[in-house]
Amino acid sequence: MTPRALKTAAVILTAVVLGVLFAAGPAGATPPNIPSASTALSRLNTLTVAAESHGSTYDRSLFPHWITISGACNTREQVLKRDGVGVVVDSSCAPTAGSWYSPYDGATWTSPADVDIDHMVPLAEAWASGAWAWTTAQRQTYANDLGGPELWAVTDNVNQSKGDKDPAEWQPSLTSFRCTYARAWIQVKYYYNLTVDSPEKSALTGMLNTC
């Protein structure tokens, strides 16, 4: 083999190896419409700062969720299809194969039973931040929103650990994701004109500083 051919072969081999390395990394979709850090900060500063209210009257049933989106697919199944890799579903749209990368903790799962669909801004948090005044139809739209960064496929026990907590009380264990988490949280609050309380705003500012 000539020196030129050897050099060409080496370049091809390097490209193949790099392709394998990159392909082996976490894969999957990201929910849409996550603003840049600078835009998120600007939007955070426009939000009304107020103490939460009406928390004692919250009931999850006030937010009709996992409604039918298309054909046999409900909102949960739609997110699993959107955010997974190699997802196969049956005739009722239930996933039978695939893998899901959880950005909150960096884990990858191959069973949909290990994956929850998290509301970025939890339903109870939204209620206490202004959704108590919405109509049921508005709350249904919020609970099934596929157009913004509200719904995330994540590890089930991580979602359960988060519960109804805001960023002053809970942040993802994967610190490299906290910038994205803050940007998504702010976008949801901004889009739906929800309030933030002072500790929440301070926590979000700190998370944006990691961007």
Secondary structure, DSSP 8 states (H G I E B T S, - for coil): --HHHHHHHHHHHHHHHHHHHHHTS------S----HHHHHHHHTTS-B-----GGG--GGGS--S-EEETTEEHHHHHHHHH-EEEEE-TTS-EEEEEEEETTTTEEES-GGGEEEEESS-HHHHHHTTGGGS-HHHHHHHHT--SSTTEEEEEHHHHHHHTT--TTT---S-GGGHHHHHHHHHHHHHHTT--B-HHHHHHHHHHHTT-
